[in-house]
Amino acid sequence: MKDRTSQDMTDRIARLEKRLEREKKARLQAENILEQKSLELYAHNKSLNQNAKLMEAAIVNAKDGVIITTADLDRPIILYVNEAVTRISGYDAGELIGQTPRILQGADTDKRILAELKSCLKQGKSFKGELKNYTKDGIPYWLDISITPVRDENGAVTHFTAIERDITQRKAFEKELQVSREAAEVAKRSMRNFLANMSHELRTPMNGIIGLSELLEDMNLNKEQEELASAIHLSSRNLLILLNDILDLSKIEANELILENMPFDLRVSVQQTVDLLRPIASRKGIILESFISPHVPERIVGDPGRFQQILNNLISNAIKFTESGAVRLDISNSVNADSAAHEIQIRVEDTGIGIPEEKQQAIFDKFMQADVSTARKYGGTGLGLSITQELVDMMNGSIDLESTEGKGTTFYVHLPVVPTTVNADSSLQRVITSTHNNINRAARILVVDDHPVNLLFMRKVLKKIGLDCVDEAHSGREAIAAAEKNTYDLIFMDCQMPEIDGFEASTIIRERESAIGDIIIVAVTADAMRGARENCLDAGMNDYISKPVDVVKLTSVLEKWLPAEEGASCKSEEEFIEPNQKNFFKSVSDANVLDWERLKMFAETEEEEKELIGIFINYAEDSLQTMKVHLDDGDEDSWKKAAHKLKGSAANLGAQRLSELCYEAEKAAYQTSGSEKGLLFERIEGSYSELLAVLKGRATETLVSIH
């Protein structure tokens, strides 16, 4: 029994020794692993420490400022700044740490930028912008600043890091550059004003010289006297052309030259230009030929006056530099394969002196001719081709030339055009139906204008588009009252009205928006100067459309602001066309006097036509009387308002030439003398008389009853 107990003890000790051995081996293995991990951790920590030192050295010595703050957006505390921050701000690090970044801000620090900064950081986004801060001594400086949130392993924002670059010198340079630009613009504007004023001032004596020389030529003169009178007349005509070129150039450079957009007869415009220049060519023994391809549209939409100016400049230039032979004008039609847009090519070919190859592109520069000898021999200033190129560019076209010295020159002008037609059943209706159908025709609209012709035009066009619920207001005061009484989806607001104008009325409506509601307001104005759109938007208007109102633009505005609800049905083209409508409207030879197709937008019957003409004449003669009374009494405001009023109604009616002259009168209200205004007023009266002569055959009963 004793031996068995001893054996059990021995076995137990053996097992314990084996177990102890295993534990020793495991511990040794663990120690080895621990030692290895410790070595790896040490190496990693050493690397991190080295990287941290490198990063710290980079931050400390960086040229850009670095600021680290807490993530408290209401009161962030500065925890760290590098030397660049102290150098830029003038504060020591100890003066900044523990403070908020507001210590660096001042009176002119932009509060909007600070609000934007806070909003970005609140959303967990980075911020980048420019900010004005102040040094310890109160000196302002500018920073290009970038602030980034720092997150922990759980994604929570713990700090904000800002990197700041001093851009004070750059800002000073930008300001200096802006001052220089403004000074240059003032000088440029002064030059333009001088050219414009001088050309206007010189017109008065020039018109007198031209008129007197024409009278002199009609007298019974001997051959020598006749030659002298003819030379005076020709020289004065050339000088007037120069003055017109200078005036056009000043308008172009001031971006004040506005192209009209009206239907006109292309062939009539070409024929008028060629007929005017053919006597000049004949006197030189030169043949002037013209050909228009039958594929060229009869009528196009554009500016007939500027179209004729392009033709006149190119043909007269060709005649001038051709001693013998011919000048030929060809107009053909082509279709751009990429856009399927209509395009015409104007080709003017001469057998003149030609242009040296090295001078060919320079001739489009202002006051540039091929060489001095050419300028002395043929005269001129070199403005014609420069203005032509500017006009072609404004029409989105191109101009080029081919020339061989001693053999002749050919100019090529490519112009995109929009063909139109005089068919009564396919003008306004087809423009509307083919362009815009996506309009909410159940919308209620208010049209505001103090001129009945303009109100009538808007009402007629809106009705044809399919908008039957249209109210009218004759003043800004009426517009405000109507907006308070009724619920409108959109207001078309004239800008120039007596008492409360469209700007003030729109501002008042916006101020009372809580009671009235949010109404779309679209400005309708005859002011085509730069800044007109911005003035309308500043007054609280949503959009802008100019007079004379273009139907396509009008329907585009309606589609933009009053889109039809999804699934709503639209009127078909047949619903807009009245099959029994008679064509009472015929085109006239000069589309600038009256465009009957424009008039057709108002009146669909002879009775409506007569009524409209009567309304226009009554108000036109009131405006003319007002302008006559205030020619030289110092009341420029009344003169300008009357000219503006007549300009808009004439343009809406289609009396383009009268509208353009009234535009000149409006601009000249404060800039010209009484005598020059008198001459301008005579031109307006003459244009109005031309218009009456055209209208007389269309509305005899109305005219007789008025006069």
DAGIMO-V940432 format. One record per residue. N is the residue number from 0. PSI is psi in whole degrees, 0 to 359 (* if undefined). NEAR is the number of other ideal C-beta (glycine too) atoms within 8 Angstrom. Layout:
n->{N | N}
psi->{PSI | PSI}
near->{NEAR | NEAR}
This chain:
n->{0 | 1 | 2 | 3 | 4 | 5 | 6 | 7 | 8 | 9 | 10 | 11 | 12 | 13 | 14 | 15 | 16 | 17 | 18 | 19 | 20 | 21 | 22 | 23 | 24 | 25 | 26 | 27 | 28 | 29 | 30 | 31 | 32 | 33 | 34 | 35 | 36 | 37 | 38 | 39 | 40 | 41 | 42 | 43 | 44 | 45 | 46 | 47 | 48 | 49 | 50 | 51 | 52 | 53 | 54 | 55 | 56 | 57 | 58 | 59 | 60 | 61 | 62 | 63 | 64 | 65 | 66 | 67 | 68 | 69 | 70 | 71 | 72 | 73 | 74 | 75 | 76 | 77 | 78 | 79 | 80 | 81 | 82 | 83 | 84 | 85 | 86 | 87 | 88 | 89 | 90 | 91 | 92 | 93 | 94 | 95 | 96 | 97 | 98 | 99 | 100 | 101 | 102 | 103 | 104 | 105 | 106 | 107 | 108 | 109 | 110 | 111 | 112 | 113 | 114 | 115 | 116 | 117 | 118 | 119 | 120 | 121 | 122 | 123 | 124 | 125 | 126 | 127 | 128 | 129 | 130 | 131 | 132 | 133 | 134 | 135 | 136 | 137 | 138 | 139 | 140 | 141 | 142 | 143 | 144 | 145 | 146 | 147 | 148 | 149 | 150 | 151 | 152 | 153 | 154 | 155 | 156 | 157 | 158 | 159 | 160 | 161 | 162 | 163 | 164 | 165 | 166 | 167 | 168 | 169 | 170 | 171 | 172 | 173 | 174 | 175 | 176 | 177 | 178 | 179 | 180 | 181 | 182 | 183 | 184 | 185 | 186 | 187 | 188 | 189 | 190 | 191 | 192 | 193 | 194 | 195 | 196 | 197 | 198 | 199 | 200 | 201 | 202 | 203 | 204 | 205 | 206 | 207 | 208 | 209 | 210 | 211 | 212 | 213 | 214 | 215 | 216 | 217 | 218 | 219 | 220 | 221 | 222 | 223 | 224 | 225 | 226 | 227 | 228 | 229 | 230 | 231 | 232 | 233 | 234 | 235 | 236 | 237 | 238 | 239 | 240 | 241 | 242 | 243 | 244 | 245 | 246 | 247 | 248 | 249 | 250 | 251 | 252 | 253 | 254 | 255 | 256 | 257 | 258 | 259 | 260 | 261 | 262 | 263 | 264 | 265 | 266 | 267 | 268 | 269 | 270 | 271 | 272 | 273 | 274 | 275 | 276 | 277 | 278 | 279 | 280 | 281 | 282 | 283 | 284 | 285 | 286 | 287 | 288 | 289 | 290 | 291 | 292 | 293 | 294 | 295 | 296 | 297 | 298 | 299 | 300 | 301 | 302 | 303 | 304 | 305 | 306 | 307 | 308 | 309 | 310 | 311 | 312 | 313 | 314 | 315 | 316 | 317 | 318 | 319 | 320 | 321 | 322 | 323 | 324 | 325 | 326 | 327 | 328 | 329 | 330 | 331 | 332 | 333 | 334 | 335 | 336 | 337 | 338 | 339 | 340 | 341 | 342 | 343 | 344 | 345 | 346 | 347 | 348 | 349 | 350 | 351 | 352 | 353 | 354 | 355 | 356 | 357 | 358 | 359 | 360 | 361 | 362 | 363 | 364 | 365 | 366 | 367 | 368 | 369 | 370 | 371 | 372 | 373 | 374 | 375 | 376 | 377 | 378 | 379 | 380 | 381 | 382 | 383 | 384 | 385 | 386 | 387 | 388 | 389 | 390 | 391 | 392 | 393 | 394 | 395 | 396 | 397 | 398 | 399 | 400 | 401 | 402 | 403 | 404 | 405 | 406 | 407 | 408 | 409 | 410 | 411 | 412 | 413 | 414 | 415 | 416 | 417 | 418 | 419 | 420 | 421 | 422 | 423 | 424 | 425 | 426 | 427 | 428 | 429 | 430 | 431 | 432 | 433 | 434 | 435 | 436 | 437 | 438 | 439 | 440 | 441 | 442 | 443 | 444 | 445 | 446 | 447 | 448 | 449 | 450 | 451 | 452 | 453 | 454 | 455 | 456 | 457 | 458 | 459 | 460 | 461 | 462 | 463 | 464 | 465 | 466 | 467 | 468 | 469 | 470 | 471 | 472 | 473 | 474 | 475 | 476 | 477 | 478 | 479 | 480 | 481 | 482 | 483 | 484 | 485 | 486 | 487 | 488 | 489 | 490 | 491 | 492 | 493 | 494 | 495 | 496 | 497 | 498 | 499 | 500 | 501 | 502 | 503 | 504 | 505 | 506 | 507 | 508 | 509 | 510 | 511 | 512 | 513 | 514 | 515 | 516 | 517 | 518 | 519 | 520 | 521 | 522 | 523 | 524 | 525 | 526 | 527 | 528 | 529 | 530 | 531 | 532 | 533 | 534 | 535 | 536 | 537 | 538 | 539 | 540 | 541 | 542 | 543 | 544 | 545 | 546 | 547 | 548 | 549 | 550 | 551 | 552 | 553 | 554 | 555 | 556 | 557 | 558 | 559 | 560 | 561 | 562 | 563 | 564 | 565 | 566 | 567 | 568 | 569 | 570 | 571 | 572 | 573 | 574 | 575 | 576 | 577 | 578 | 579 | 580 | 581 | 582 | 583 | 584 | 585 | 586 | 587 | 588 | 589 | 590 | 591 | 592 | 593 | 594 | 595 | 596 | 597 | 598 | 599 | 600 | 601 | 602 | 603 | 604 | 605 | 606 | 607 | 608 | 609 | 610 | 611 | 612 | 613 | 614 | 615 | 616 | 617 | 618 | 619 | 620 | 621 | 622 | 623 | 624 | 625 | 626 | 627 | 628 | 629 | 630 | 631 | 632 | 633 | 634 | 635 | 636 | 637 | 638 | 639 | 640 | 641 | 642 | 643 | 644 | 645 | 646 | 647 | 648 | 649 | 650 | 651 | 652 | 653 | 654 | 655 | 656 | 657 | 658 | 659 | 660 | 661 | 662 | 663 | 664 | 665 | 666 | 667 | 668 | 669 | 670 | 671 | 672 | 673 | 674 | 675 | 676 | 677 | 678 | 679 | 680 | 681 | 682 | 683 | 684 | 685 | 686 | 687 | 688 | 689 | 690 | 691 | 692 | 693 | 694 | 695 | 696 | 697 | 698 | 699 | 700 | 701 | 702 | 703 | 704 | 705 | 706}
psi->{320 | 319 | 323 | 322 | 320 | 321 | 320 | 319 | 319 | 315 | 319 | 319 | 320 | 319 | 320 | 321 | 319 | 319 | 318 | 322 | 317 | 319 | 323 | 316 | 318 | 318 | 320 | 318 | 318 | 320 | 321 | 316 | 316 | 318 | 318 | 314 | 322 | 318 | 319 | 317 | 321 | 315 | 319 | 314 | 321 | 318 | 316 | 318 | 319 | 317 | 318 | 319 | 320 | 316 | 317 | 318 | 319 | 317 | 317 | 319 | 3 | 147 | 331 | 145 | 144 | 127 | 132 | 129 | 169 | 169 | 14 | 108 | 330 | 322 | 74 | 138 | 133 | 124 | 333 | 141 | 145 | 180 | 328 | 323 | 316 | 324 | 318 | 317 | 336 | 356 | 148 | 159 | 321 | 334 | 341 | 319 | 131 | 347 | 171 | 158 | 348 | 340 | 337 | 356 | 165 | 196 | 322 | 9 | 126 | 115 | 331 | 321 | 319 | 320 | 320 | 319 | 311 | 321 | 318 | 313 | 326 | 328 | 4 | 17 | 159 | 157 | 141 | 130 | 186 | 138 | 138 | 125 | 179 | 143 | 175 | 330 | 5 | 14 | 127 | 148 | 157 | 141 | 139 | 109 | 139 | 121 | 130 | 133 | 143 | 128 | 153 | 187 | 343 | 0 | 2 | 140 | 124 | 331 | 167 | 135 | 126 | 131 | 125 | 133 | 130 | 116 | 26 | 315 | 320 | 319 | 319 | 320 | 318 | 321 | 317 | 320 | 320 | 319 | 318 | 319 | 316 | 320 | 319 | 320 | 321 | 316 | 318 | 318 | 321 | 319 | 316 | 317 | 320 | 313 | 316 | 314 | 318 | 318 | 321 | 314 | 324 | 340 | 321 | 303 | 328 | 318 | 323 | 316 | 315 | 314 | 316 | 323 | 325 | 319 | 320 | 321 | 333 | 351 | 169 | 93 | 153 | 176 | 318 | 316 | 321 | 320 | 318 | 316 | 319 | 321 | 320 | 314 | 315 | 317 | 318 | 324 | 315 | 321 | 324 | 322 | 318 | 316 | 318 | 320 | 317 | 319 | 317 | 318 | 318 | 324 | 317 | 314 | 334 | 4 | 34 | 0 | 113 | 124 | 136 | 162 | 88 | 153 | 140 | 160 | 111 | 316 | 323 | 316 | 318 | 315 | 319 | 318 | 314 | 318 | 324 | 325 | 344 | 320 | 325 | 317 | 319 | 321 | 334 | 1 | 26 | 139 | 127 | 114 | 154 | 145 | 133 | 124 | 141 | 345 | 348 | 134 | 145 | 314 | 141 | 166 | 128 | 203 | 102 | 324 | 315 | 330 | 315 | 327 | 320 | 312 | 314 | 316 | 315 | 317 | 315 | 325 | 318 | 318 | 318 | 318 | 18 | 121 | 326 | 158 | 231 | 159 | 129 | 133 | 126 | 133 | 121 | 166 | 139 | 163 | 126 | 120 | 334 | 319 | 355 | 23 | 145 | 141 | 135 | 149 | 125 | 122 | 119 | 114 | 137 | 167 | 40 | 206 | 342 | 174 | 130 | 145 | 321 | 349 | 356 | 319 | 333 | 338 | 346 | 353 | 155 | 139 | 30 | 132 | 171 | 314 | 173 | 318 | 322 | 316 | 318 | 321 | 317 | 346 | 191 | 172 | 351 | 18 | 334 | 311 | 327 | 315 | 321 | 314 | 319 | 316 | 318 | 318 | 318 | 333 | 11 | 32 | 193 | 154 | 140 | 173 | 157 | 137 | 144 | 123 | 128 | 351 | 333 | 175 | 145 | 124 | 140 | 127 | 126 | 123 | 126 | 137 | 157 | 108 | 150 | 181 | 160 | 4 | 124 | 332 | 0 | 14 | 272 | 314 | 316 | 327 | 317 | 308 | 331 | 350 | 315 | 122 | 346 | 66 | 138 | 98 | 1 | 359 | 150 | 130 | 143 | 126 | 126 | 121 | 145 | 2 | 125 | 331 | 317 | 321 | 317 | 317 | 310 | 319 | 317 | 314 | 317 | 323 | 318 | 329 | 335 | 8 | 106 | 339 | 82 | 121 | 162 | 148 | 138 | 1 | 168 | 323 | 317 | 324 | 317 | 315 | 318 | 321 | 327 | 331 | 322 | 167 | 113 | 146 | 329 | 143 | 126 | 113 | 116 | 144 | 320 | 103 | 152 | 162 | 262 | 111 | 180 | 327 | 310 | 320 | 318 | 319 | 317 | 318 | 319 | 323 | 331 | 25 | 329 | 327 | 324 | 320 | 172 | 107 | 138 | 125 | 123 | 122 | 139 | 108 | 152 | 4 | 110 | 8 | 159 | 143 | 348 | 315 | 317 | 321 | 321 | 316 | 323 | 332 | 1 | 7 | 154 | 331 | 180 | 136 | 138 | 157 | 147 | 139 | 124 | 129 | 319 | 316 | 321 | 311 | 331 | 319 | 317 | 318 | 326 | 314 | 338 | 62 | 147 | 147 | 149 | 128 | 355 | 143 | 149 | 152 | 143 | 168 | 324 | 331 | 336 | 338 | 128 | 107 | 335 | 5 | 132 | 152 | 91 | 2 | 124 | 144 | 151 | 164 | 327 | 104 | 342 | 336 | 307 | 128 | 105 | 331 | 326 | 316 | 328 | 337 | 333 | 310 | 135 | 349 | 167 | 322 | 314 | 324 | 313 | 318 | 316 | 315 | 320 | 316 | 314 | 314 | 317 | 310 | 327 | 317 | 330 | 315 | 317 | 320 | 318 | 316 | 321 | 319 | 324 | 29 | 312 | 30 | 4 | 355 | 75 | 329 | 316 | 319 | 312 | 316 | 320 | 318 | 319 | 318 | 315 | 326 | 311 | 315 | 324 | 319 | 318 | 325 | 329 | 8 | 79 | 318 | 316 | 319 | 318 | 319 | 322 | 327 | 317 | 318 | 320 | 315 | 331 | 3 | 316 | 1 | 347 | 161 | 170 | 322 | 320 | 322 | 323 | 318 | 320 | 320 | 324 | 321 | 322 | 315 | 321 | 318 | 321 | 322 | 319 | 317 | 317 | 321 | 322 | 319 | 334 | 322 | 347 | 333 | 55 | 316 | 317 | 315 | 319 | 319 | 333 | 317 | *}
near->{4 | 5 | 6 | 7 | 8 | 8 | 8 | 8 | 8 | 8 | 8 | 8 | 8 | 8 | 8 | 8 | 8 | 8 | 8 | 8 | 8 | 8 | 8 | 8 | 8 | 8 | 8 | 8 | 8 | 8 | 8 | 8 | 8 | 8 | 8 | 8 | 8 | 8 | 8 | 8 | 8 | 8 | 8 | 8 | 8 | 8 | 8 | 8 | 8 | 8 | 8 | 8 | 8 | 8 | 8 | 8 | 8 | 8 | 9 | 8 | 6 | 10 | 4 | 8 | 16 | 15 | 13 | 12 | 13 | 8 | 11 | 7 | 7 | 3 | 5 | 11 | 10 | 14 | 8 | 8 | 12 | 11 | 7 | 12 | 15 | 13 | 6 | 12 | 12 | 8 | 12 | 6 | 9 | 5 | 8 | 15 | 10 | 5 | 10 | 9 | 11 | 6 | 8 | 8 | 9 | 9 | 3 | 6 | 12 | 8 | 6 | 6 | 11 | 11 | 8 | 10 | 12 | 9 | 8 | 11 | 13 | 7 | 6 | 6 | 7 | 8 | 11 | 6 | 9 | 9 | 12 | 12 | 13 | 11 | 12 | 7 | 5 | 6 | 7 | 9 | 11 | 13 | 14 | 9 | 13 | 10 | 14 | 9 | 12 | 10 | 8 | 6 | 3 | 5 | 5 | 6 | 9 | 7 | 11 | 14 | 10 | 14 | 11 | 15 | 10 | 10 | 10 | 8 | 7 | 8 | 9 | 8 | 8 | 8 | 8 | 8 | 8 | 8 | 8 | 8 | 8 | 8 | 8 | 8 | 8 | 8 | 8 | 9 | 9 | 8 | 8 | 11 | 9 | 8 | 12 | 12 | 9 | 9 | 13 | 12 | 8 | 10 | 12 | 10 | 7 | 12 | 10 | 8 | 10 | 12 | 8 | 8 | 12 | 9 | 8 | 11 | 11 | 5 | 6 | 2 | 9 | 5 | 6 | 6 | 8 | 10 | 8 | 8 | 12 | 9 | 8 | 11 | 13 | 8 | 8 | 12 | 9 | 9 | 10 | 12 | 8 | 10 | 12 | 9 | 12 | 13 | 12 | 11 | 13 | 13 | 10 | 11 | 8 | 8 | 6 | 7 | 8 | 5 | 9 | 11 | 7 | 14 | 11 | 15 | 10 | 15 | 8 | 11 | 14 | 13 | 9 | 10 | 12 | 13 | 7 | 8 | 13 | 9 | 7 | 9 | 12 | 9 | 6 | 9 | 5 | 12 | 7 | 15 | 8 | 11 | 8 | 10 | 9 | 4 | 5 | 10 | 10 | 8 | 13 | 12 | 11 | 14 | 10 | 13 | 9 | 13 | 12 | 11 | 12 | 13 | 14 | 11 | 12 | 13 | 15 | 11 | 10 | 15 | 15 | 9 | 11 | 16 | 6 | 6 | 11 | 10 | 17 | 12 | 15 | 12 | 15 | 10 | 12 | 7 | 8 | 9 | 4 | 4 | 4 | 6 | 7 | 10 | 12 | 14 | 12 | 15 | 13 | 13 | 12 | 15 | 10 | 11 | 9 | 11 | 12 | 9 | 7 | 4 | 10 | 10 | 5 | 7 | 12 | 9 | 8 | 7 | 7 | 9 | 9 | 7 | 8 | 5 | 6 | 11 | 11 | 7 | 6 | 9 | 7 | 9 | 6 | 13 | 13 | 11 | 11 | 14 | 14 | 13 | 10 | 9 | 11 | 13 | 8 | 10 | 12 | 6 | 10 | 6 | 12 | 6 | 10 | 7 | 11 | 7 | 9 | 5 | 6 | 12 | 13 | 11 | 13 | 11 | 14 | 11 | 11 | 11 | 11 | 8 | 10 | 11 | 8 | 13 | 7 | 11 | 10 | 8 | 14 | 10 | 12 | 9 | 10 | 13 | 11 | 6 | 8 | 11 | 7 | 7 | 16 | 10 | 10 | 4 | 11 | 10 | 14 | 16 | 14 | 17 | 13 | 8 | 11 | 7 | 14 | 14 | 12 | 11 | 12 | 14 | 11 | 10 | 13 | 11 | 10 | 10 | 13 | 10 | 12 | 6 | 8 | 13 | 11 | 10 | 11 | 8 | 12 | 13 | 9 | 10 | 16 | 13 | 9 | 12 | 13 | 8 | 5 | 8 | 5 | 12 | 10 | 14 | 15 | 13 | 14 | 13 | 12 | 12 | 14 | 6 | 7 | 10 | 11 | 17 | 10 | 10 | 16 | 15 | 10 | 10 | 16 | 8 | 6 | 10 | 9 | 4 | 6 | 9 | 6 | 4 | 11 | 11 | 12 | 15 | 15 | 14 | 13 | 11 | 9 | 7 | 6 | 5 | 6 | 12 | 8 | 7 | 9 | 15 | 10 | 6 | 12 | 9 | 13 | 7 | 11 | 11 | 12 | 11 | 10 | 12 | 13 | 8 | 11 | 9 | 9 | 12 | 13 | 10 | 11 | 13 | 11 | 8 | 11 | 12 | 9 | 11 | 6 | 4 | 3 | 7 | 3 | 9 | 9 | 6 | 9 | 5 | 6 | 10 | 10 | 6 | 5 | 4 | 9 | 6 | 8 | 8 | 10 | 6 | 10 | 9 | 5 | 8 | 15 | 9 | 12 | 12 | 12 | 12 | 13 | 12 | 14 | 12 | 11 | 12 | 10 | 6 | 8 | 6 | 6 | 10 | 14 | 12 | 10 | 14 | 13 | 13 | 11 | 11 | 13 | 9 | 14 | 12 | 8 | 8 | 12 | 13 | 8 | 12 | 15 | 8 | 8 | 12 | 11 | 8 | 6 | 4 | 7 | 9 | 7 | 10 | 15 | 12 | 11 | 13 | 15 | 13 | 13 | 16 | 14 | 15 | 14 | 14 | 13 | 13 | 13 | 13 | 13 | 15 | 12 | 13 | 14 | 11 | 12 | 14 | 11 | 9 | 17 | 11 | 7 | 12 | 11 | 5 | 7 | 7 | 6 | 7 | 7 | 13 | 14 | 10 | 11 | 13 | 12 | 8 | 9 | 14 | 9 | 8 | 13 | 11 | 8 | 10 | 14 | 10 | 7 | 11 | 12 | 9 | 5 | 9 | 11 | 8 | 7 | 12 | 14 | 7 | 7 | 8 | 4}
